[in-house]
Amino acid sequence: MEETRLIALFGLADKVREQARQAVDRLQQMGLQVVMITGDAEAVAKTVPEDIAKENSAQV
């Protein structure tokens, strides 16, 4: 039987664009509730708004 070896393992992540952070911040300042809809996996879908919230609270 042929031997199998794992040569490399890596992951990629798209960063949230600054324009998206600014847009969410502006909408929330106007009193609007922001709802994000995605076709991503549940873990990814939860991470994006958490990242935006962290960045926006760090800028306050």
TORPA-4810 file (N, C-alpha, C, O; in nm, 3 decimals):
<nodes>
NODE_1_0.084_-0.118_0.000_0.000_0.000_0.000_0.089_0.124_0.000_0.194_0.127_0.064_M
NODE_2_0.046_0.226_-0.072_0.122_0.351_-0.084_0.110_0.435_0.043_0.002_0.444_0.103_E
NODE_3_0.222_0.496_0.086_0.223_0.579_0.205_0.169_0.719_0.172_0.205_0.776_0.069_E
NODE_4_0.085_0.773_0.259_0.030_0.906_0.240_0.090_1.001_0.342_0.099_0.968_0.461_T
NODE_5_0.132_1.118_0.296_0.191_1.218_0.386_0.121_1.351_0.369_0.085_1.392_0.259_R
NODE_6_0.102_1.418_0.481_0.048_1.553_0.479_0.166_1.648_0.461_0.253_1.656_0.548_L
NODE_7_0.168_1.719_0.351_0.280_1.808_0.320_0.257_1.946_0.381_0.350_2.006_0.435_I
NODE_8_0.137_1.998_0.372_0.108_2.132_0.424_-0.039_2.144_0.460_-0.124_2.074_0.406_A
NODE_9_-0.066_2.233_0.552_-0.201_2.263_0.591_-0.208_2.412_0.619_-0.129_2.464_0.699_L
NODE_10_-0.300_2.481_0.556_-0.312_2.625_0.580_-0.457_2.668_0.561_-0.537_2.597_0.501_F
NODE_11_-0.488_2.783_0.612_-0.623_2.837_0.599_-0.617_2.982_0.555_-0.516_3.050_0.573_G
NODE_12_-0.724_3.026_0.496_-0.734_3.164_0.450_-0.854_3.230_0.516_-0.954_3.165_0.545_L
NODE_13_-0.843_3.359_0.540_-0.956_3.433_0.595_-0.965_3.567_0.524_-0.866_3.638_0.509_A
NODE_14_-1.085_3.599_0.481_-1.108_3.731_0.424_-1.133_3.827_0.538_-1.217_3.802_0.625_D
NODE_15_-1.061_3.937_0.538_-1.081_4.038_0.641_-1.204_4.122_0.604_-1.235_4.142_0.487_K
NODE_16_-1.270_4.169_0.706_-1.385_4.256_0.685_-1.333_4.390_0.633_-1.239_4.447_0.688_V
NODE_17_-1.394_4.439_0.527_-1.351_4.566_0.468_-1.383_4.682_0.561_-1.484_4.682_0.630_R
NODE_18_-1.295_4.781_0.561_-1.314_4.899_0.644_-1.446_4.968_0.611_-1.513_5.020_0.701_E
NODE_19_-1.484_4.969_0.484_-1.610_5.033_0.445_-1.729_4.963_0.510_-1.828_5.028_0.546_Q
NODE_20_-1.721_4.832_0.527_-1.829_4.758_0.592_-1.838_4.796_0.739_-1.948_4.815_0.792_A
NODE_21_-1.724_4.806_0.804_-1.723_4.847_0.945_-1.785_4.985_0.961_-1.868_5.008_1.050_R
NODE_22_-1.744_5.077_0.875_-1.795_5.215_0.881_-1.945_5.219_0.855_-2.018_5.292_0.923_Q
NODE_23_-1.991_5.141_0.759_-2.134_5.139_0.726_-2.215_5.086_0.843_-2.319_5.143_0.878_A
NODE_24_-2.170_4.978_0.903_-2.241_4.921_1.018_-2.243_5.021_1.132_-2.347_5.040_1.196_V
NODE_25_-2.131_5.085_1.158_-2.122_5.184_1.266_-2.220_5.299_1.241_-2.292_5.339_1.332_D
NODE_26_-2.223_5.351_1.120_-2.314_5.462_1.088_-2.461_5.422_1.104_-2.540_5.498_1.160_R
NODE_27_-2.495_5.305_1.055_-2.634_5.259_1.067_-2.674_5.243_1.213_-2.785_5.280_1.251_L
NODE_28_-2.585_5.188_1.294_-2.616_5.170_1.436_-2.627_5.305_1.507_-2.711_5.320_1.596_Q
NODE_29_-2.544_5.402_1.469_-2.552_5.535_1.528_-2.686_5.602_1.495_-2.736_5.685_1.572_Q
NODE_30_-2.744_5.566_1.381_-2.874_5.620_1.342_-2.989_5.545_1.410_-3.105_5.579_1.390_M
NODE_31_-2.955_5.444_1.490_-3.056_5.369_1.562_-3.114_5.251_1.486_-3.214_5.193_1.528_G
NODE_32_-3.051_5.214_1.375_-3.100_5.102_1.296_-3.036_4.972_1.343_-2.919_4.969_1.382_L
NODE_33_-3.114_4.866_1.339_-3.062_4.733_1.371_-3.006_4.672_1.243_-3.077_4.663_1.143_Q
NODE_34_-2.882_4.629_1.246_-2.816_4.571_1.130_-2.833_4.419_1.133_-2.805_4.355_1.235_V
NODE_35_-2.878_4.363_1.022_-2.894_4.219_1.008_-2.809_4.175_0.891_-2.821_4.229_0.780_V
NODE_36_-2.722_4.077_0.914_-2.635_4.027_0.809_-2.682_3.889_0.766_-2.709_3.802_0.849_M
NODE_37_-2.692_3.870_0.636_-2.735_3.741_0.580_-2.620_3.686_0.497_-2.563_3.757_0.414_I
NODE_38_-2.585_3.560_0.520_-2.473_3.499_0.449_-2.504_3.353_0.419_-2.589_3.290_0.482_T
NODE_39_-2.433_3.301_0.323_-2.444_3.159_0.290_-2.328_3.080_0.349_-2.313_2.961_0.320_G
NODE_40_-2.246_3.146_0.431_-2.130_3.080_0.492_-2.172_2.981_0.599_-2.288_2.977_0.642_D
NODE_41_-2.077_2.902_0.641_-2.099_2.809_0.752_-2.132_2.890_0.878_-2.095_3.007_0.889_A
NODE_42_-2.200_2.828_0.972_-2.246_2.898_1.093_-2.132_2.965_1.169_-2.146_3.079_1.215_E
NODE_43_-2.020_2.896_1.183_-1.906_2.953_1.257_-1.855_3.081_1.191_-1.822_3.178_1.259_A
NODE_44_-1.847_3.080_1.059_-1.801_3.199_0.985_-1.905_3.309_0.997_-1.870_3.425_1.019_V
NODE_45_-2.031_3.273_0.983_-2.138_3.372_0.990_-2.140_3.444_1.124_-2.174_3.562_1.130_A
NODE_46_-2.103_3.375_1.232_-2.098_3.438_1.364_-1.973_3.521_1.383_-1.975_3.620_1.456_K
NODE_47_-1.864_3.485_1.320_-1.737_3.553_1.338_-1.736_3.692_1.275_-1.680_3.786_1.333_T
NODE_48_-1.795_3.708_1.159_-1.791_3.837_1.089_-1.851_3.950_1.172_-1.783_4.050_1.194_V
NODE_49_-1.975_3.938_1.221_-2.027_4.049_1.302_-1.951_4.068_1.433_-1.941_4.181_1.483_P
NODE_50_-1.897_3.960_1.489_-1.816_3.974_1.611_-1.691_4.055_1.582_-1.652_4.139_1.663_E
NODE_51_-1.628_4.031_1.468_-1.509_4.108_1.430_-1.542_4.255_1.410_-1.468_4.342_1.453_D
NODE_52_-1.654_4.281_1.345_-1.696_4.421_1.325_-1.723_4.488_1.459_-1.682_4.602_1.479_I
NODE_53_-1.790_4.419_1.548_-1.821_4.476_1.680_-1.693_4.506_1.758_-1.683_4.611_1.822_A
NODE_54_-1.596_4.415_1.753_-1.469_4.437_1.823_-1.398_4.559_1.769_-1.350_4.643_1.845_K
NODE_55_-1.391_4.571_1.637_-1.323_4.683_1.574_-1.394_4.814_1.606_-1.329_4.914_1.637_E
NODE_56_-1.526_4.815_1.598_-1.601_4.937_1.623_-1.589_4.980_1.767_-1.578_5.099_1.795_N
NODE_57_-1.592_4.886_1.861_-1.580_4.924_2.002_-1.438_4.970_2.034_-1.419_5.052_2.124_S
NODE_58_-1.340_4.920_1.962_-1.201_4.962_1.984_-1.178_5.103_1.933_-1.087_5.171_1.979_A
NODE_59_-1.259_5.148_1.838_-1.243_5.280_1.779_-1.312_5.388_1.861_-1.289_5.507_1.837_Q
NODE_60_-1.398_5.350_1.958_-1.474_5.447_2.035_-1.384_5.524_2.129_-1.431_5.611_2.202_V
</nodes>
